[in-house]
Amino acid sequence: MTHLRRAAHTIRRVERLAVIGVSHSRGGPEAISAFQARYRGPGDVTRLGFPEAVVVATCNRFEAVVALPADTGARAARAALTAADGRLEPAFAFAGDAAVERLMRVAASLDSLNPGEDQVMRQVRQAYADARSLGTTGRLTSFAFEHALRAAKRVRREVPLAPLNASLFTLALPRLRVVVRPGERVAVLGASAGAGGKATTVDVDGFAVDTGPGTLVLEPEATVPLLEALCLAGEVLPPATDVGKRYLVRRGRLVPVPAGPSGFLASPLLSWPAKAMALLEPTRPPASGDESVHAFLARRFGPAVAGAFGEALVSGIAAGDPNDLSASALFPQLKGLEARFGSVLKGMAAARRAGVPRRSPVTLRGGMRRLHDALSAALGARLVTGAEVASLRRKGGGYEVSATDGRAWTAGALVLATPAFVSARLLASHAPEAARLLEEVPYAAVDVVALGYRRADVPPLEGFGFVAPRGQGVRSLGVIYSSAIAPGLAPEGHVLFRAIAGGALDPGFAALGPSEKVAAVVADLAVTLGVAAEPVMAHVVPWPRGIPQYRLGHAERLAAAESALAGLPGVRLVGDAYRGLGVSDRLREGIRVARELGAVRAATPGDVLIDGH
């Protein structure tokens, strides 16, 4: 702000300049769409009597920068632009120095979901160039845009705007332009009839049920740029409850998971000797090498902490056994804090002192299907569904990909986004050692059980939900309060729960019939929340091979598998079986693969991404 005000006040006072419009944070997508439908360009604005106009129109904003006619103020100009359409009513209006400052903020992307994103400056520069070519600029708007763009460059040079100087798309775009040029033969092949895999949403009796992950974490280097590029920034909904509040089931009762030092000391989940042992964590020497999640927690915080929280920590992410899963593979951040600071607690304290923000989960309006629908639309004809790949074979300097229905594609590079066991089958005759290692990746069967209730039949809900270690009187691994987080997922007057059940420690759950699975989760809600009524909606989504298990030695096996692929140039492995289970992990993999394929792209005729879902 200091840079902006200084720059604004060096410009002579421009009382006749105004900025009028809406953005993702003021008005939202409906107002943006309404403005863009009504004003296709700056010519439509000047026809209202404005002598000069530039329109900055993107999926996240519509802002008209105008020179005001004589005897017309910003309020009257706003009224002229929004007349006779209630959807335009949320529009803001800035005039004079405030308008200059607003334009500078937009050009420097300080009003963006991802501050510092250079795409916004390009959009502002292009809007100005378009208006100049149409003859709708003049001395005032030219003066304002040239100074705003100059000031924005200075802000970007001198002010640290984000943890990374480049976002996901800034990093990937040079390679993506090479890998995915318009008109080139690039295909995304999916075995199922639709896109999305596990991360989709189905409508059941008025409830929007996410069949896999239901939330996103806004990461400046990954998720945020993707949402902005797909015009979904205005569809992001902050949680309607305190998602930091989570519960652990202890003998059938919900006990808050301690948050912060005072919560930890007051928690009934640990004895005082166990708390004292945990607080001595900074005094314990670090250790290298792989170890199980349970062993890592026991070594750093004591066996009581490992027993109380190990299973709960793993259940909500991997549905696995903390004694089997690799701490390095599943929680690289915790191992990284130990390696860098010598202590997990010291590392967390350093992050707080550095002002590293907590990354809270958010939802998309209408559920996770909005993300894959937008991605599908962006891919267009490059997305081929219903194409189950039967085989791969070497052909010339590339590969031929054949589907079960007889269709075939020639590719210079292959990205296998299939589950590990499917990739193993496809690679068996070309890289048998890699196939063997991939076949060894185990998967846990899980079920998503969604239940809808009348709000009057459920006690007030607060927080994200609960996790339940084995032996505590419930069978679900955890239950998410979906409609407390995003009320729009349930009809008015109703509540939506999503339970995750089964996993490595309860494989028998998968063998139950749908009605038995529903009955088990209904019983869990009766025990934990006292819900006595029957649900008005029940929906079961089975995932027989649902979540890959990162067992001890996972990183070494993955490195060996990728090394065994050295004889297959241009073949890459991506997916949740390798480097993280979250959506953001997949986006980071996209950066890596785009860079790697860029090195081989010039000599190859095409690329194919094979998705097994």
C-alpha positions in Angstrom: 0.0 0.0 0.0 2.9 2.4 0.8 4.3 1.9 -2.7 0.8 2.4 -4.3 0.0 5.6 -2.4 3.4 7.1 -3.1 3.0 6.3 -6.8 -0.6 7.6 -6.8 0.3 10.9 -5.2 3.1 11.5 -7.7 0.5 11.6 -10.4 -1.4 14.9 -10.9 -4.9 14.6 -9.4 -7.2 12.9 -11.9 -10.7 13.7 -10.6 -12.3 12.8 -13.9 -11.0 9.1 -13.8 -13.3 6.4 -12.5 -13.1 2.6 -12.1 -16.5 0.8 -12.0 -17.0 -2.9 -11.8 -17.2 -6.2 -9.9 -14.7 -8.9 -8.9 -14.6 -12.4 -7.4 -14.7 -10.8 -4.0 -17.3 -8.1 -4.8 -20.3 -9.3 -6.7 -19.1 -12.8 -7.5 -19.4 -14.8 -10.7 -23.0 -14.0 -11.5 -22.4 -10.2 -11.5 -19.2 -10.7 -13.5 -21.0 -12.7 -16.2 -23.9 -10.2 -16.3 -21.4 -7.3 -16.9 -19.5 -9.2 -19.6 -22.8 -10.1 -21.3 -24.0 -6.5 -21.4 -20.6 -4.8 -22.2 -18.7 -6.8 -24.8 -16.0 -4.2 -25.1 -15.1 -0.6 -24.4 -17.2 0.5 -27.3 -20.3 -0.5 -25.5 -19.2 1.7 -22.6 -18.4 4.8 -24.6 -21.9 4.6 -26.2 -23.3 5.5 -22.8 -21.6 8.9 -23.1 -18.2 8.2 -21.6 -15.5 9.9 -23.7 -12.8 7.3 -22.9 -13.1 3.7 -21.7 -10.9 0.6 -21.2 -12.5 -2.7 -20.1 -10.6 -5.2 -18.1 -12.7 -8.3 -18.4 -11.5 -11.7 -17.1 -13.2 -14.7 -15.4 -12.4 -13.1 -12.1 -13.4 -9.4 -12.7 -15.1 -6.9 -14.9 -13.7 -3.3 -14.4 -14.5 -0.4 -16.7 -11.9 2.4 -16.5 -13.6 5.5 -17.8 -13.1 9.2 -18.2 -16.2 10.9 -16.6 -18.2 13.4 -18.7 -18.4 16.9 -17.4 -20.8 17.3 -14.5 -20.9 13.5 -14.0 -19.6 12.0 -10.8 -18.6 8.4 -10.1 -22.0 7.6 -8.4 -23.9 8.7 -11.5 -21.5 6.8 -13.8 -22.1 3.7 -11.7 -25.8 4.1 -12.0 -25.6 4.5 -15.8 -23.6 1.2 -16.1 -25.8 -0.8 -13.8 -29.2 0.6 -14.8 -32.1 -1.8 -15.2 -30.3 -5.0 -14.2 -30.3 -6.0 -10.5 -27.4 -8.4 -11.1 -25.1 -5.5 -11.6 -26.1 -3.8 -8.4 -23.0 -4.9 -6.3 -20.7 -2.9 -8.5 -18.1 -0.7 -6.8 -17.0 2.8 -8.0 -13.7 4.6 -7.4 -12.9 8.1 -8.6 -9.8 10.3 -8.8 -6.7 9.1 -6.8 -8.7 6.2 -5.5 -9.4 5.1 -9.1 -5.7 5.3 -9.9 -4.8 3.3 -6.8 -7.5 0.7 -7.7 -6.0 0.3 -11.2 -2.5 -0.1 -9.7 -3.8 -2.8 -7.3 -5.3 -4.7 -10.2 -2.3 -4.4 -12.4 0.0 -5.6 -9.6 -2.4 -8.4 -8.8 -2.8 -7.3 -5.2 -6.6 -7.9 -5.5 -6.0 -11.5 -6.8 -6.5 -14.8 -4.9 -2.8 -15.3 -5.7 -1.0 -12.0 -5.1 1.9 -11.6 -7.5 0.4 -13.7 -10.3 1.9 -12.1 -13.5 -1.0 -13.3 -15.6 -3.1 -10.4 -14.3 -0.6 -7.7 -15.4 -0.6 -9.2 -18.9 -4.4 -9.1 -18.9 -4.4 -5.4 -17.9 -1.8 -4.6 -20.6 -3.8 -6.4 -23.2 -7.0 -4.6 -22.2 -5.3 -1.3 -22.7 -3.9 -2.3 -26.0 -7.3 -3.5 -27.2 -8.9 -0.2 -26.3 -6.2 1.8 -28.0 -6.7 -0.3 -31.2 -10.5 0.5 -31.0 -9.9 4.2 -30.4 -11.7 4.4 -27.1 -8.7 5.6 -25.1 -7.6 9.2 -24.6 -5.1 11.3 -22.7 -6.6 10.5 -19.3 -7.0 6.7 -19.6 -3.6 6.4 -21.3 -2.0 8.4 -18.6 -3.6 6.2 -15.9 -2.7 2.9 -17.5 0.8 3.7 -18.3 1.5 4.9 -14.8 -0.4 2.0 -13.3 1.6 -0.6 -15.3 4.9 1.1 -14.4 4.0 1.2 -10.7 2.9 -2.4 -10.8 6.3 -3.5 -12.2 7.9 -1.6 -9.3 5.7 -3.3 -6.8 6.4 -6.7 -8.2 10.2 -6.0 -8.1 10.4 -4.5 -4.6 7.6 -6.2 -2.6 7.6 -9.9 -1.7 4.1 -10.9 -2.7 4.1 -14.7 -2.3 6.2 -17.6 -1.0 7.3 -18.3 -4.6 8.0 -15.7 -7.3 6.2 -17.9 -9.8 3.0 -19.7 -9.5 2.0 -23.1 -10.9 1.0 -21.8 -14.3 4.0 -19.3 -14.5 6.3 -22.2 -13.9 4.5 -24.7 -16.1 3.4 -22.5 -19.0 6.7 -22.4 -20.9 6.6 -26.2 -21.0 2.9 -26.5 -21.4 3.1 -24.4 -24.5 5.5 -26.9 -25.9 3.8 -30.0 -24.7 0.2 -28.9 -25.4 0.2 -26.7 -28.5 -3.2 -26.0 -30.1 -3.8 -28.3 -33.0 -1.2 -30.9 -32.0 -2.0 -34.5 -31.3 -2.4 -34.5 -27.5 -4.9 -36.8 -25.8 -6.1 -37.6 -22.3 -7.5 -41.1 -22.3 -9.9 -42.1 -19.5 -11.3 -45.6 -19.0 -14.7 -44.5 -17.5 -17.6 -42.8 -19.3 -17.0 -39.5 -17.5 -14.1 -37.5 -16.1 -13.1 -36.9 -12.5 -12.2 -40.3 -11.1 -12.7 -40.4 -7.4 -13.0 -36.6 -7.2 -16.6 -36.1 -8.4 -20.0 -35.2 -7.0 -23.3 -37.0 -7.5 -26.8 -35.6 -6.7 -28.9 -37.9 -4.4 -32.3 -36.7 -3.4 -31.3 -33.0 -3.4 -27.9 -33.7 -1.6 -24.6 -33.1 -3.4 -22.4 -36.0 -2.3 -18.7 -35.8 -3.0 -17.6 -39.4 -3.8 -13.9 -38.8 -2.9 -12.1 -35.7 -1.6 -14.5 -32.9 -0.7 -12.2 -30.0 0.0 -9.2 -28.2 -1.4 -6.4 -26.3 0.3 -5.6 -22.9 -1.3 -1.9 -23.1 -2.0 -0.4 -20.1 -3.8 1.9 -22.3 -5.9 -0.6 -24.8 -7.0 -4.4 -24.7 -6.3 -5.0 -21.0 -6.5 -3.5 -20.4 -10.0 -5.4 -23.5 -11.3 -8.7 -22.1 -10.0 -8.0 -18.7 -11.4 -7.0 -20.1 -14.8 -10.3 -22.2 -14.9 -12.4 -19.2 -13.9 -13.4 -20.9 -10.6 -12.0 -18.3 -8.2 -15.5 -16.9 -7.6 -16.8 -20.4 -6.9 -14.5 -21.0 -3.9 -16.4 -21.0 -0.6 -14.7 -20.5 2.8 -15.8 -23.0 5.4 -19.0 -22.0 7.3 -17.6 -23.5 10.5 -14.3 -23.6 12.4 -12.6 -26.4 10.5 -9.7 -26.3 12.9 -12.1 -27.8 15.5 -11.9 -31.6 15.2 -12.8 -34.4 17.5 -11.4 -37.8 18.5 -13.7 -40.7 19.6 -12.7 -41.9 23.1 -15.0 -44.7 24.4 -17.9 -43.5 22.3 -17.6 -39.9 23.3 -16.3 -37.0 21.2 -13.2 -35.3 22.7 -11.8 -32.2 21.0 -8.4 -32.7 19.4 -6.1 -30.3 21.3 -5.3 -27.1 19.4 -2.4 -25.0 20.7 -0.4 -25.3 24.0 -3.3 -24.5 26.3 -5.6 -27.0 24.6 -2.9 -29.7 24.8 -2.4 -29.1 28.5 -6.1 -29.2 29.2 -6.8 -32.3 27.0 -8.1 -35.4 28.8 -6.6 -37.6 26.0 -3.2 -37.8 27.7 -2.0 -38.2 31.3 0.3 -35.6 32.8 3.4 -37.7 32.6 2.6 -38.3 28.9 2.2 -34.6 28.3 5.5 -33.9 30.0 7.2 -36.4 27.8 5.7 -34.8 24.7 6.8 -31.4 25.7 10.4 -32.6 25.9 10.4 -33.3 22.2 12.8 -30.4 21.4 15.5 -32.0 23.6 15.5 -35.3 21.6 18.1 -35.7 18.9 16.9 -36.0 15.3 17.3 -39.3 13.4 17.4 -40.1 9.7 16.1 -43.0 7.7 12.6 -44.3 7.2 10.4 -45.4 10.0 6.7 -46.0 10.6 4.3 -43.2 11.6 3.8 -44.9 15.0 7.6 -45.2 15.5 8.2 -41.6 14.5 5.6 -40.2 16.9 6.8 -42.5 19.7 10.5 -41.4 19.2 9.7 -37.7 19.1 6.8 -37.4 21.5 6.6 -40.6 23.5 4.6 -43.9 23.2 1.5 -42.4 24.7 1.1 -39.8 22.0 1.8 -42.4 19.3 -0.9 -44.6 20.8 -3.5 -41.8 21.3 -3.0 -40.0 18.0 -1.1 -42.2 15.5 -4.1 -44.1 14.2 -6.3 -41.0 14.1 -3.6 -39.1 12.2 -3.3 -41.9 9.6 -7.0 -42.8 9.3 -8.2 -39.5 8.1 -5.6 -39.4 5.3 -4.7 -43.0 4.2 -7.1 -45.3 6.0 -4.0 -47.3 7.0 -2.1 -48.8 9.9 0.4 -46.4 11.5 2.7 -49.3 12.4 3.1 -50.1 8.6 3.0 -46.7 6.9 6.2 -44.7 6.1 6.4 -41.4 8.0 8.8 -40.0 5.3 6.4 -40.8 2.5 3.1 -39.9 4.2 4.2 -36.9 6.3 7.3 -35.5 4.6 6.6 -32.1 6.1 7.0 -33.4 9.7 10.2 -35.3 8.8 11.4 -32.2 7.1 10.9 -30.0 10.2 12.9 -32.5 12.2 15.7 -32.6 9.6 15.9 -28.8 9.3 15.3 -27.6 12.9 16.2 -30.8 14.9 12.7 -30.8 16.3 9.1 -30.8 15.1 8.0 -28.3 17.7 10.9 -26.0 17.0 10.0 -26.1 13.3 6.4 -25.3 14.0 7.3 -22.4 16.2 9.7 -21.0 13.5 6.9 -21.2 11.0 4.6 -19.2 13.3 7.3 -16.5 13.9 7.8 -16.3 10.1 4.1 -15.6 9.7 3.5 -18.7 7.6 -0.4 -18.8 7.3 -2.4 -21.8 8.2 -3.9 -23.3 5.0 -7.5 -23.9 5.7 -9.6 -26.2 3.5 -12.2 -24.7 1.2 -15.0 -26.1 -0.9 -16.3 -25.4 -4.4 -19.9 -24.2 -4.9 -21.8 -27.4 -6.0 -19.0 -29.8 -5.0 -15.8 -31.1 -6.4 -17.3 -31.9 -9.8 -16.9 -28.2 -10.6 -13.2 -28.7 -10.8 -13.2 -31.7 -13.1 -16.0 -30.2 -15.2 -13.9 -27.1 -15.8 -10.8 -29.1 -16.5 -12.8 -31.2 -19.0 -14.1 -28.1 -20.8 -10.5 -26.7 -21.0 -9.3 -30.0 -22.5 -12.1 -30.1 -25.0 -11.6 -32.7 -27.8 -8.3 -33.7 -26.2 -10.2 -35.6 -23.5 -11.3 -39.0 -24.7 -13.5 -40.9 -22.2 -14.5 -44.6 -22.5 -11.0 -45.4 -23.7 -9.7 -48.3 -21.5 -6.1 -48.8 -22.6 -5.4 -52.5 -23.3 -1.7 -52.3 -24.3 1.3 -50.3 -25.2 4.0 -51.0 -27.8 7.1 -49.3 -29.0 6.7 -47.8 -32.4 9.5 -46.0 -34.1 10.8 -43.4 -31.6 7.5 -43.4 -29.7 4.6 -45.6 -28.6 1.3 -46.9 -29.9 -1.5 -46.9 -27.3 -4.3 -49.3 -28.1 -7.8 -49.3 -26.4 -10.0 -52.3 -25.8 -12.4 -51.1 -28.4 -9.7 -51.2 -31.2 -8.9 -47.5 -31.3 -5.2 -46.5 -31.2 -3.1 -43.4 -30.7 0.6 -42.8 -31.6 2.5 -40.9 -28.9 5.9 -39.5 -28.4 5.5 -39.4 -24.6 3.2 -41.2 -22.2 2.0 -40.0 -18.7 0.5 -43.0 -16.8 -2.0 -41.5 -14.3 -3.5 -44.9 -13.8 -3.4 -46.7 -10.4 -0.1 -48.5 -9.8 -1.6 -52.0 -10.5 -2.9 -50.8 -13.9 0.4 -49.2 -14.8 2.1 -52.4 -13.8 0.0 -54.4 -16.3 0.7 -51.9 -19.1 4.4 -51.9 -18.5 4.9 -55.7 -17.8 6.3 -56.6 -21.2 8.4 -53.4 -21.5 9.8 -52.8 -18.0 9.2 -56.0 -16.0 11.2 -54.8 -12.9 9.2 -51.5 -12.8 6.0 -53.5 -13.2 6.9 -55.8 -10.4 7.6 -52.9 -8.0 4.4 -51.1 -9.0 2.4 -54.3 -8.4 3.7 -54.4 -4.9 1.9 -51.1 -3.9 -1.0 -52.2 -1.7 -4.4 -50.5 -1.7 -6.9 -50.3 1.1 -10.6 -50.8 0.3 -12.7 -47.9 1.7 -16.4 -46.9 1.4 -17.8 -43.4 1.4 -21.2 -43.6 3.2 -23.2 -40.4 2.9 -26.2 -39.8 5.1 -28.8 -37.0 5.1 -30.9 -36.0 8.0 -33.5 -33.4 8.9 -31.8 -30.6 10.7 -34.3 -30.9 13.6 -33.1 -34.5 14.2 -29.4 -33.6 14.6 -27.8 -31.7 17.4 -25.9 -28.4 16.5 -22.7 -29.3 14.6 -19.5 -27.3 14.9 -16.1 -28.2 13.4 -14.8 -30.4 10.6 -15.9 -33.8 12.0 -14.4 -36.7 14.0 -11.9 -39.6 13.6 -12.3 -42.8 15.4 -9.4 -45.1 16.3 -10.2 -48.8 16.5 -11.7 -50.2 19.8 -13.5 -47.0 20.7 -17.1 -48.1 20.1 -17.6 -47.0 16.5 -16.8 -48.6 13.2 -16.3 -45.6 10.9 -12.8 -44.4 10.4 -14.1 -40.8 10.5 -17.2 -38.7 9.8 -17.1 -35.3 8.0 -19.8 -32.7 8.8 -20.1 -31.8 5.2 -23.1 -29.4 5.3 -21.6 -27.6 8.4 -18.6 -26.9 6.2 -20.6 -26.1 3.0 -24.3 -25.6 3.7 -25.2 -25.7 0.0 -24.4 -29.4 -0.2 -27.7 -30.2 1.7 -31.2 -29.0 0.9 -32.7 -26.4 3.2 -33.4 -27.7 6.6 -31.2 -30.8 6.2 -27.8 -32.0 7.3 -25.2 -34.0 5.3 -22.6 -36.4 6.8 -19.9 -38.2 4.9 -18.4 -41.2 6.6 -15.2 -43.0 5.5 -15.1 -46.7 6.6 -13.1 -49.8 6.0 -9.4 -49.3 5.4 -6.4 -51.5 6.3 -7.5 -52.1 9.9 -11.1 -53.0 9.0 -11.0 -54.9 5.7 -14.2 -56.8 6.5 -16.3 -53.6 6.1 -15.9 -53.9 2.3 -17.7 -57.3 2.4 -20.9 -55.9 4.0 -23.9 -55.2 1.9 -25.0 -51.6 1.2 -27.7 -51.7 3.9 -25.3 -53.1 6.4 -22.8 -50.4 5.7 -25.5 -47.7 6.1 -26.7 -49.3 9.4 -23.1 -49.3 10.8 -22.7 -45.6 10.2 -26.2 -44.8 11.5 -25.2 -46.6 14.7 -21.9 -44.6 14.9 -23.8 -41.3 14.7 -26.2 -42.5 17.4 -23.3 -43.3 19.7 -21.2 -40.2 19.1 -23.9 -37.5 18.4 -27.0 -39.0 19.9 -28.8 -39.0 16.5 -31.8 -41.3 17.1 -33.8 -40.6 13.8 -33.4 -42.6 10.6 -31.7 -40.8 7.7 -33.8 -39.4 4.9 -31.0 -40.1 2.4 -28.3 -42.8 2.3 -25.8 -43.4 -0.5 -22.8 -45.8 -0.5 -19.8 -45.4 -2.8 -17.4 -48.4 -2.6 -13.8 -48.1 -3.6 -12.5 -51.7 -3.5 -8.9 -50.4 -4.2 -9.4 -47.0 -2.8 -6.3 -45.6 -1.2 -2.7 -46.6 -1.9 -0.7 -47.5 1.2 2.8 -45.9 1.5 4.4 -48.8 3.5 8.0 -48.7 4.9 10.5 -48.3 2.0 7.9 -46.6 -0.3 10.3 -43.9 -1.5 13.1 -46.4 -2.2 10.7 -48.6 -4.2 9.4 -45.7 -6.2 12.9 -44.5 -7.0 13.8 -48.1 -8.2 10.7 -48.3 -10.3 11.4 -45.0 -12.0 15.0 -46.0 -12.6 13.8 -49.2 -14.2 11.8 -47.0 -16.7 15.0 -45.5 -18.0 14.8 -47.6 -21.1 11.4 -46.1 -22.0 12.1 -42.4 -22.8 9.2 -40.1 -22.3 7.2 -42.4 -20.0 6.2 -40.8 -16.6 4.3 -42.1 -13.6 1.9 -39.8 -11.8 -1.0 -40.4 -9.4 -1.8 -40.9 -5.7 0.3 -44.1 -5.5 3.6 -42.2 -5.5 4.1 -38.8 -4.0 1.2 -37.7 -1.9 -2.6 -38.4 -1.6 -4.0 -34.9 -2.0 -5.2 -32.8 -4.9 -2.4 -30.3 -4.4 0.1 -33.1 -4.7 -1.2 -33.9 -8.1 -0.8 -30.3 -9.2 2.8 -30.2 -8.1 3.3 -33.4 -10.1 2.0 -31.6 -13.1 4.7 -29.0 -12.8 7.4 -31.7 -12.6 6.1 -33.7 -15.5 5.6 -30.7 -17.7 9.2 -29.7 -17.1 10.5 -33.2 -17.8 8.5 -33.7 -20.9 9.6 -30.3 -22.2 13.1 -31.7 -22.5 12.0 -34.5 -24.8 9.1 -32.9 -26.6 11.0 -31.4 -29.6 11.9 -34.8 -31.0 8.5 -36.6 -30.5 5.3 -36.5 -32.4 2.7 -36.3 -29.7 1.8 -37.0 -26.1 -0.9 -39.1 -24.3 -2.0 -38.9 -20.7 -3.6 -42.2 -19.7 -6.1 -42.0 -16.8 -7.4 -45.3 -15.5 -10.5 -43.8 -13.9 
